[in-house]
C-alpha cells in the first residue's frame, strides 16, 4: 500500500471532568471531528450523572469513572441513556470512589485531558504522566500544588497546556528558540471588577463575581478570575511549564481578550496569539498537539473596525497577583498553601 493510501488511526483520548466547562467543550470538539479521536474513558464528580451517561453512550466509551456515586446509580443512569439512544446493550466498565479519576487516568491512551477543577486534579495528573500518556492540562491547580513533583514526572513535551494563556505562549514559542525569549506577557481580562479601587471591592457579592464579561466558566474559576487569583496561578504555572524566571513574566490587562498572551524575544520583537475569547482552540490543540484541527472556531474579523486596549494591572486593588509572584519565588510548598487558602476563601465567599 502506498503512502497516499495509508490510514491514520484515531487518537485515543480520556477526558477527566467531562461534565464540566472544559469537558463539555472537549466533547464538542471531538464530535465535530469524526474519525479523528476515539474516546476511551470519561470521568466526573457525579453531580450530573445524566449528562455523563449521555456522553458515555454517544461516544461509546470503554470505561466511566465517578468519584461520588455508587456503581448502581451510575449503571442506572447509563442504562437509561442507552435505552433512550436505542443502544440498550451498551454498558461500559464502571469505576467509582475517590480513586476513580486516578484509575482511569492511568490507563494507556494517546492523550489524557485533565479538565478537573481544584487540587483534587493532582493525583490524576501524576497517574496520567506515570502511565506515559500525553497530558493536556487544563487543571492548573495540580501543577501549582504538585510543582516539582509534576515536572519531575513529566518527560519533555509530555504536558500540553490547555489554559488559553499558556496555549498561546506555547504557540508563540514556535516562532523562536527558548534561549531567544526575553519575557512572557500574560494577558488578563481584568474580570468583572476591572477599574474598581480596593475600597470599592469591599461589598461585592458572589453574583457580581460570577458575572465574567467574556467567559462562562465554573464557580471556582470564575470567582478566581474576579479576584485575579486565576492570573496569579497562571504566573506560577507559566514559570513551571516554560522554565522562565518570575522576573521575566509580566501580566497586563487586556479587556477584549482577543490576544491570549505574548512572547517577547531578545531582539525586541513580540509574537502574540490572537483569537476569540473562547476555549475551543486551546482545547482542540490540547487534544491534537502539535497538529491543528480545521475550523475549530471563528477567527478574528479583520474587516471590522475595532480597538484593543491594554492597561497595567492594579496590584493594590488585586494583591493576589503580587502575592503569587512572592509565593512562586519562595517555592517549596508555598504555592500549594496559596492555592489551598484560595479554595477555602472561595467556598467561604
N, C-alpha and C positions, 0 to 999 in steps of 0.2 A: 504494500500500500504506500503510495507516495505521500510526501509531506502535506500536500493540499487536501488529502483525504483523511488525515489524522483527526481524531475526535478528542477534545479536551474534556476530561471528567469534571463533573460539577464539584465545586469546592465544598467540603463538608464543614458544617457550622454548628456550634452550640450557642444558644442565646441564654444568658443568665439575667434574670429580671425581665422576662419577655412581656409582662403586662404593664410595665412602666413606660414612661415617655420615650426613653431610648429604645426599649424593646419593641414597642408597637411600631415605631418608625423603621426599625430594622426589618420587621416582618413586611412592612410596606415595600421597602427596597427589594427584598428577596422575592416577593410575589410579582413585582414589576419586571423581574429579570428571570423568567422561567428557564430552567436548564443550566443556569449559572451556579446556583447553590443547591446544596442538599442539607436540610436542617436535620440534624441527628437528635439533638436534645433541647429541651426547654426547661427553665426553672422559674419559679416565682415564690413570693412570700406566702401566698394563699388567700389574700384579701379579695381576689376576683377570680374564683375558680371557673366561672362560666366563660370568661374571656380566655383563660389559659387553656381550657378544654377545647374551645373553638379553634384556637391557634394550633393545638396539637393535631386535631382532626384534619384541618385544612392543609397542614404541612406534612402530615403522616410521619411524625417523628417517632424515633425508636424508644426514647426514654423521657419521662416527665418527672421533674423533681419539685417538691413543695416543702418549704420549711415548716409551715404552721398549719397543717391539715392532716387529717387521718387518711390512710390509704383508702378506706371505704368511701369517704367523701370525694376524694379525687377520682376514684374509679366511677362513682355515680355520675359526677359531672361530665367525665369523658364519655360515658355511655350515652347520656342524654344528647350530647353534642354529636356523637357519631350517628345515632338514630336519626337526628334531625337532618344530617347531611347524606343520609342514605348509605352509611358505611357501618352498619350495626356490628359487623365482625371485628372492627378495629379496636384494639386495646394495646397500648404501649406498655413497656415496663414502667413501674411507678416506684419512685424513691421518695420517702418522706422523712421529716425530722430535721434537727438542727444542722446536720452534716450533709443535707441533700444537695446543696449547691456545690460543696466540695467534691462529692462523689461524681456528680455529673460533669463538673469542670475537668476532672482528672481523666476522663475518657478521651482517647486519642482522636482528634479531628484536625482539620487544617486550621480552623480559626475558632477561638472562644471569644465571644463578645461579652464583656462584663459590664452590664448596664444596671447593676445593683446600686442602690443609694446607701451611703453610710459606710462606717468602718467594718461592718459585717462582710464587706466585699473582700477583705484581706485574705482570708484563708482560701476562697475560691481562686483568687488571683495567683496565689502561690501554687495551688494544685494544678492549675492550667499550665503554668510555666514549667513546673517539675515534670509534667507529662510530655513536654516538648511541643505543646501547641503554640501557635501564634496567638498572642493576646491582644485583642482590640479593646483598649482600656478606656471606658467611659467612667469607671468608678475611681475618681481621683483620690478618694479617701484612703483606698488601700495602698496607694503609693505614698501618700503623706504619712500614714501611720506606720507602714512597713519599712519605708526608707531603704536603707542599705540591704535589708532582708530581701526586698523585691528586686532591687537592681543586681544583687549578687546571684539571685536565682535565674535571672534572665540572660540568655545568650544575646550577642549583638543582633540588633534589628528584630528581636523576638516580640517586643512591645510596640504596637502601633497605636498612637494616641487618637482618641475619638473626640475629646473636648475640642470645640471648634477652634479655640485659640492655639492649642498645641498641634492640631492637624494643620492649621495654617502655617505654623512655624516649620513643621516637617516638610510641607510643600515648598515653602520658600527656600529651605536649605538645599533643595535640589539645584538651586541657582548658584551655588558656590561651595567651596570646601569648608569644613568645620574650622580649620585654622585661619580662615579669612573672616570669620564672624567677629564683629566688634561688639554688638549687643543685640539682645532680643527686645522687641517692643510689643507688649501685651496690651490689647485694647479692652476697654470696659464700656458698657453702655452707660454706666452711672446709676442704673436701676431707677425705680420709681421716685427716689428721694434726691436725685441729682439736683444740685443747686441749693439745697437746704443747708442752713448752718447747723452746727452741733446742737444749739439750743432749740432749733425748730424741729429736731428729731425726738424731743423728749416725750411727746404724746402720740406718736404714730401708732397705728393699730395693725394687728395681723392682716386684716383685709387689705389695708393700704400696702403693706409689704408684699402681698401676693399679687399685686396689680403690676406685673412687669410690663414695660412698654413694648417689648419685642418678642419675647419667648413665652410659650406656655409650657411650664415645667412642673415638677412635683413640689410639694410643700417645702421640703428642706432646701432644695436647690434654689427655689425662687426666693425664699427668705434669705439665704446666703447671698443672693445677688442684690438684695435690697440693702444689706449691711456691708456689702463688698467683701465679706469673708470669702466668698467664692473666688474673688480676684486674688486674695491673699493665698488661698490654697493653690491657685494656678501658678503663682510665682514660685512657690516651693516645688510644685510639680515640674515646671519648666527647668528648674535647676537640676532636678533628679533625672529627667528624661534626656536632656541635651548636654549636661555637664558644663553649663555656663555659670560662672560665679554670680552671686547675687548682686554685686555692684555693677554688673553688666546686663541686668534685666530691669527694664523700665516699664511702668504702667502709664497709660494715657486714656482719658475718657473720650469716647467716640460714640455719641448717642445713636447715630443711624445704624451702627453695627453692620456696615457693608464691608469694611475692612476688618478681618478677624484677628490679625496680628501681622507683625512685620519682622524682618531680619535686616539689620544694618551691617554692612560689610566694611572692612577696614580701608577700602578705597574711597569711602564716602557715599556709595550707592546704597539704596534701601529697596528691598523687594517686599511687596505687600501682596497678600492673598485676599481677593475680594469676592463677594458673593452675597446672596440674600441672607437675611438674619434667621436662618433655619438650620436644622441639624442634619438634613438629609445627605448632603455631600460628605461631611465628616464621617457619618455612619457608613455610607457606601464605601468610602475609601478604607475605613477600618476593616470592612469585610473583604475588599478586593485588592488591597495594597500589595504591590506597588502599581497595579493597573487601575485605570479609571473606567467606570461604567458610563454608558452613554445616557444622556437626557435624564440625569438624576434630579435636577432642579432647574428652574429658570435662571439664566444668567442676568447680570446687571443690564438694564436697558439704557444703553448709551445714547439713544435717540431722544431721551427726555432730559430737559434741563434739571439739574439737581445740585445741591450743595452738601458737602460732607464737612462736619465740624470736629475739631479736636481741642480738648481742654486739659490742663493739668489736673491731676487728682487732688482733691481737698483732703489732706491727711489729718486735718484737725476734726473735720466732720466724720471722717471714716477711718478711725485709728486702727481698724482691723488689718489694714494693708501694711502700714509700717511695722505693726506687731508681727505680722507674718514674716517680713524680712528678718526681724530680730530672732525669732524662734528658728527660722530656717538656717540662719548663720550659726546659731548655737548648736544645732544638730542634735544627735542622740535621740532621746525620747521627747524632746520639746515640741516638734511638730505634732506628735501624737497627742500630747497634752492640749495643744491649741485646738486640734480637731475635736477632741472629746469634750472640752469645755464648751465649744460652739454647739455641739449636738445637744448638750444639756440645756444650753441657753435657748435654742430654737424650740425645744419641747416646752420649756417654761413660758416662752413668749406666746 
